[in-house]
């Protein structure tokens, strides 16, 4: 009888081990599947910026989640192109935090696509006009709403206003 009880206990231990191994494999598989799906979802949401697949002004504008309206040859002397769009991200958020990096990246990528010819980005709805002057394959000046160093100017103005309020 003790022999049978020992056999049953051994058999139960082996069953528990098998169940634990199966559960571990199932959980591991689910985690891997979840990770793969989240990576695929992320790729679908944000296409990787690659100059192999982004070749037009419209594609750059849409990549930066702005609304593309139109583009036309600029009527203003010294500029090659006017890009009409609506920015979804404003230069400063409601807490006066700067979005300078977003704008610099956007402008840089747009300049690359149009081969560093001077251009303007015009958002009539948000009253933002960005003039980008390019020479010899690089950006030499960015003027936002007629202010050349817009983010420096706005940062110093915001700091001054905070000091005056206190």
N, C-alpha and C positions, 0 to 999 in steps of 0.2 A: 504494500500500500504506500509506503514512504517512497518507493521507487516511482510509482505512478504520480504522486504529488510533485516530486522533483521534476519529472518529465513535463508535467502540466505547467509548472512555474517557468521552466526553461522555454517552453513553447510560447507562453504569454510574454516573456521578455523579448523573444524574437519577433513576435507580432508587434509589440510596442516599438521596437527598433525599426521595423519595416514601415510602420505608420509614420514615425517621425521622419525617416528618410524621404518618404513620399511627400509629406507635408513640406519639408524643406525644399525639395525640388520644385514643387508647385509654387511655393512662395517666391523662390528665386526666379522662376520662369515668368511669373506675373510682374515682378519688379523689372526684369529686363524688357518685357513687352511694354510696360508703362513708360520706361525711359525712352525706348525707341519711338513710341507714339508721340511723346511730348517733344522730342527732337524734330520729328517730321512736321508736327504742327507749327513749331517755331519757324522752320524753314518756309512753310507755306505762308505764314503771316508776314515775315520780313525777308524778302529776297536779298541775297547777298549782293552788295554793290560790287559789281565787276564790270570793267569797261569792255568785256567781251559781250555782255548782255545788255548793257545800258549805253545806248548810242544816240538817243534823242533828248532834246530839252524836256519834252513831255515825260519821258521815263525818269529823268532826274527829279523833276518836280513831284511826281507821284511817289517816288522813293522816299522823299522827305515829307510825305503825307500832307502836302499842300494841294490845293485844287488848281489844276491847269485850266486856263481860260483860252489863251491864244498866244501866238508869237508872230511878230512882224518885223520887217526891216525898220530900223529906227529912223524917225524923221529928224531927230536931233543930231546935229553934226558932231562927229567924233565917236558915235556909238553905232555898232553894227546891228544890234538886235534889241527889241523891246519884248520882254516876256511878261505877259499879263497873267496874274495868278492871284490866289487868295491863300495867305499864310494861315495855317491852323495853330502855329506856335508864334506868339508875339515876341518882340525883342525882350520884354520883361513880363514876368508873370504877376499875379495879383499881390504877391509878397515882395515885389521889387527885386526878385532874383533874375539875374541876367541869363539870357539864352544865347550868349555870344558864340559859344562853340557850335551850336546848331547852325547859326547863320554863316559862320566862317566855313564850316564843312560844306554847307549847301552851295555857297558862292564858289568855293574852290572846285567842287565837282561839276557845277554848271560851266565854269570857265574851261575846264578840261574838255567837256563835250563840244563846246563851240570853238575849240582850239585857240583859246586865249585872245579872243577879239573883244573889245570893250562892249558892254551890254548894260541894260537896265532891267531891273525886276520891279514891276509895278503892281501894287495891291491897292486898288481904289477903295475897296470896302473898309480896309483897316487904315487907310491913308498912310501907306508906307511906300516910299520910292527908294530903291537902292541902285546907285550908279557904280558900276565896277569898271575901272580903267585898267586895261591890260597893255603891256608893251613887251616885246621880245620874249614871248612865251611865259610871262608871269604877271600876276596881279600887282599893280603898283599903288592902287588907291581904291578904297571902298568908302562911298559917301552915302550915308543913310539920312534921308529927309534933310538934305543939304548940310549935314554935319559930318566932317571927314572922320574924326575919331569919335564916332557916335557913342560907343559903349563906355569909353573913358569919360566923355563929357557927361553922360547920363549917370554914371556911377558917382562922379564927383558932385553933381547936382543933388542926387539922392542923399549923399552923406551930408551935404550942407543943409538940406532941408531937415534932416533928422537932428542935427546940432541945433538949428534954430528953434525946433519944437521943444527941445529940452531946456 
